[in-house]
Amino acid sequence: MTFSQVKTRLDSLADELQRIAQRINGIGDSADGAEAALNALPTNYSELISEVDAMATASPDDPAILAAKAEKDLMVAEYQAAQDKVAAVQAALA
């Protein structure tokens, strides 16, 4: 390989690394956006969560209410899993 060819390949590698770095920064921006959206959920849905729990306590034998509570519980678990994933991405990029 000539010096000119080496330099051309090094420039190509530098460009490729820059594109990858931009993608990684985009992942961090996406994670930050997901974190903000997740942080808004408790404020936006706390009344609903409390209401479903209160209804389940008041009517523990109502199948419709128990189904709604099970659905809510699943969503709370999904929320917590999403928080953990965002935190892991952010930690990996730190």
C-alpha positions as CSV (number, residue, x, y, z in Angstrom):
1,M,0.0,0.0,0.0
2,T,1.3,3.4,-0.8
3,F,1.3,6.3,1.7
4,S,-1.5,7.9,-0.3
5,Q,-3.6,4.8,-0.1
6,V,-2.9,4.5,3.7
7,K,-3.9,8.1,4.2
8,T,-7.1,7.6,2.2
9,R,-8.0,4.6,4.3
10,L,-7.2,6.4,7.5
11,D,-9.5,9.2,6.4
12,S,-12.2,6.7,5.6
13,L,-11.8,5.1,9.0
14,A,-12.0,8.5,10.7
15,D,-15.2,9.3,8.8
16,E,-16.7,6.0,9.8
17,L,-15.9,6.5,13.4
18,Q,-17.4,9.9,13.4
19,R,-20.7,8.5,11.9
20,I,-20.7,5.8,14.6
21,A,-20.1,8.4,17.3
22,Q,-23.1,10.5,16.0
23,R,-25.3,7.4,16.1
24,I,-24.2,6.7,19.7
25,N,-25.0,10.3,20.6
26,G,-28.4,9.9,19.0
27,I,-29.0,6.8,21.2
28,G,-28.2,9.0,24.3
29,D,-30.6,11.7,23.1
30,S,-33.3,9.0,22.5
31,A,-32.7,7.6,26.0
32,D,-33.0,11.0,27.5
33,G,-36.3,11.6,25.7
34,A,-37.6,8.2,26.9
35,E,-36.6,9.1,30.4
36,A,-38.5,12.3,30.3
37,A,-41.6,10.6,28.9
38,L,-41.3,7.9,31.6
39,N,-40.9,10.5,34.3
40,A,-44.2,12.2,33.2
41,L,-46.2,9.0,33.5
42,P,-46.7,9.0,37.3
43,T,-48.0,12.6,37.2
44,N,-50.3,11.9,34.3
45,Y,-51.6,8.6,35.6
46,S,-51.3,8.5,39.4
47,E,-55.0,9.2,39.8
48,L,-55.9,6.3,37.6
49,I,-53.5,4.0,39.4
50,S,-55.0,4.9,42.7
51,E,-58.5,4.6,41.5
52,V,-58.0,1.1,40.1
53,D,-56.4,0.0,43.3
54,A,-59.2,1.5,45.4
55,M,-61.8,-0.2,43.2
56,A,-60.1,-3.5,43.6
57,T,-60.0,-3.1,47.3
58,A,-63.6,-2.1,47.5
59,S,-64.8,-4.9,45.1
60,P,-62.3,-7.8,45.4
61,D,-64.7,-10.2,43.8
62,D,-65.7,-8.2,40.7
63,P,-64.0,-10.0,37.7
64,A,-64.0,-6.8,35.6
65,I,-62.3,-4.8,38.3
66,L,-59.8,-7.5,39.0
67,A,-59.0,-7.7,35.3
68,A,-58.5,-4.0,35.2
69,K,-56.2,-4.3,38.2
70,A,-54.2,-7.1,36.6
71,E,-53.9,-4.9,33.4
72,K,-52.7,-2.0,35.6
73,D,-50.2,-4.2,37.4
74,L,-48.8,-5.4,34.1
75,M,-48.4,-1.8,32.9
76,V,-46.7,-0.8,36.2
77,A,-44.2,-3.7,35.7
78,E,-43.6,-2.6,32.1
79,Y,-43.0,0.9,33.3
80,Q,-40.4,-0.3,35.8
81,A,-38.7,-2.5,33.2
82,A,-38.6,0.5,30.8
83,Q,-37.0,2.7,33.5
84,D,-34.4,0.0,34.1
85,K,-33.6,-0.2,30.4
86,V,-33.3,3.5,30.0
87,A,-31.0,3.7,33.1
88,A,-28.8,0.9,31.7
89,V,-28.5,2.6,28.3
90,Q,-27.6,5.9,30.0
91,A,-25.1,4.2,32.3
92,A,-23.5,2.4,29.3
93,L,-23.1,5.7,27.5
94,A,-21.8,7.7,30.5
